[in-house]
Amino acid sequence: MKRRTKPTTAKSSVFNYTALAVIGGVLVLGIGIGMAISSTTTFTPENVASSEFIDRSAPDPEICVKFGASAMVTDLRVFVTLNPFNVYVARPKMQPGCVLRTSNWNLLKQRNLITSDQERECKQRMNTFGFTGELDNEPEINCIYQNNSAENDFLNQPGLVPTRPRPESDRF
């Protein structure tokens, strides 16, 4: 007695390989389109997406990058009433700014933008200077405090590789 076996046809195996090829192609195309859409960056004030954009927007960008760091400056007013207790926040004003390293304060002194008293007072509190506006055109200069407790919570998520200690150049 002969055993009957199902005849195999080349047509069914070709269909499987063709279907897999089409599905694989669609998957690769979808990933490519998704990456293209997510990586398009527009450099407009409404969409600040990179530190390069912030560096270019800083007042006196060459000085800022060479002697400090460019910054986003937020001027914000908060009103607190006590009876009844309420907190009101005005719309913040965002503008480009620059933070100087303490070793580069002489740039401000040479241009007579800060006095010796301002320098001494700022140095006593272990602060540094930050400014908005062009240095040659009446900038607004403030003695500012570096808050080292401000951590980037986006980088400190559970399960992520721990971040390295900040380099010395990040300490102002």
Helices and strands as residue ranges (DSSP letters): H 10-39, H 51-57, H 61-67, E 68-75, E 78-82, E 85-89, E 93-100, G 102-104, H 106-110, H 116-124, E 128-132, E 140-144, G 168-170
